[in-house]
Amino acid sequence: MSRELVILERVPLLIFCEEFDNVFVPEYWFEIDFIRVPGGLLDLRHSLFEDWSPLRALAAYHEFIDIVNKMGCDPRPWDLIGLIQSTSQRYDRRFKGKFRTLSIDFLDQFKISSYKADCYFDAFVKMVLIFIEENSSAPGI
């Protein structure tokens, strides 16, 4: 199916939804990539409901937060670190600065309980970061 055909199918629905006062209707070209990217909503759903385990759920939780922060942040032009860490979607700009807050609130609704314990996922992430930090300096300097 071509992209033009998808847009043509979506436009009548958007025009219909514009008739209601309390319905947010984006432009016809707007697409929420957050649903299908790795670590997005579909992966979170899969990890929490279809293939659950404590480690996979924790990994999906952290990956979801990472994706929310990357796709949601809207750094200033002079914030170089923010520009490097963000993607081009900038959903906070699009949703009046509420995308990250609402997404984290949505994610927290899936928490039933929590406890403090060592986790292999956290240890693995720390080990990778330490390895990168130790090996990032240029040799001979």
N, C-alpha and C positions, 0 to 999 in steps of 0.2 A: 504494500500500500504506500503510495507516495505521500510526502509531507503535505502537499497541496490538498490532497483528498482529506487528510486528517483535519486540517484547518477548516475546510469547507463543512465537515461534519460537526465541528465544534462551534462554529459561528452562530448557527440558529439557536443552540442551547444557551450561549452567552447572551444573545439578544433577548431571549425569553427571560433569563434570570435578571437582566437589568431592570425589568418592570417592577421588581420587588424592592422595597426600601431597605430591608435589613440583610440583604444578600450582597456579599463582596464579589464583584465580577472583575477579574483581571482583563488585560488586553488579550486579544485573540492569539497573540504570538507568545504569551507568557506560559512557561512550563515549569513545573516544580520538579527539578531534578532530584530533590531530596528523597523522593520516594524510591527511586530505583538505583541510586549509586551504592557501591559497596559500603556497608555499614549504615545504610539509611533505614527507612521504615520497613521495607520488605525483609531485609536481613535481620532487623530487630524482631520482627514478627516470627520469622523462622526460628530464631534462637530461643525465643521465649515460649513459643506455643507448639512448634512442630518437632523440634529436636533439642529439648531442654536438658541441660546439665548445669550444675553450679558453675563450672569453669566457663562453659560457653556463654551462659547468661551474663557472667561478670565481664567477659571479653566483649560481648555485644553491647553491654551497658557503657563501657569505656569508649568503645569505637563510635557509638551513637553520639556521645558527648563531644568527641573529637570532630565528627562530621558536622554537628550543630555549630560548633565554634568556628570551623573553617568556612562553612557556607553561609553562616549568619553574620559574621562580623563585617562591619563597614568602616575600615580604618581611614583616617585622614590621609591626604596625599603625602604628607611629610612623615608619616609613621611607616618607616621602611620595614620594620619587623612585622607589623600588622599586615602590610601588603604582601610580604613573602608568605606569611602563614595563611592568608585568606584565599578563597577562590573567587571567581568572577560573579557569583550569584548575588552576594551581598543582601541576603534576605532581611536583615534588620532595616536596611534602607527602605525596602519594599513594604514591610509590615510595621512601619513606624516604631522601630526599636524594640519590638516585643517578640520577635521570632525566637531568639535564644531563650528568653525567660519562659515563654509558653512551652517550648520544646522540652526544656529541662523539667518543668512542672508536669508535663505529660509523661515523661519517662519515670518520674518519681512516683506516679500513681501505680506503677507496677510493683513497687517494693512492698513486700509483705512484712518482712522483718530484716534486721541486720545484726551482725555480730562481728567482733574483732578477731581475726585469725590470719595467719600467714596464708598466702595464696600463691600458687605456682605462676599464675598470670602476672601478678604484680612483681614477683621476683624476676621473671623473664624480662619484663619491660625494663626494670632497673638494670639488669645485666647488659641488655643491649645498649642502653644509654651510656653506661660506664664504658663499654667497649668502644663506642663511637667517640666518646670524649677522649679516651686514652689514645686512640689512633688517628685523631683529627689533626694533630700538629704535624707540620711539614718536617721531614727528616733533615737533620743538619742545621737546624736553626736554633 
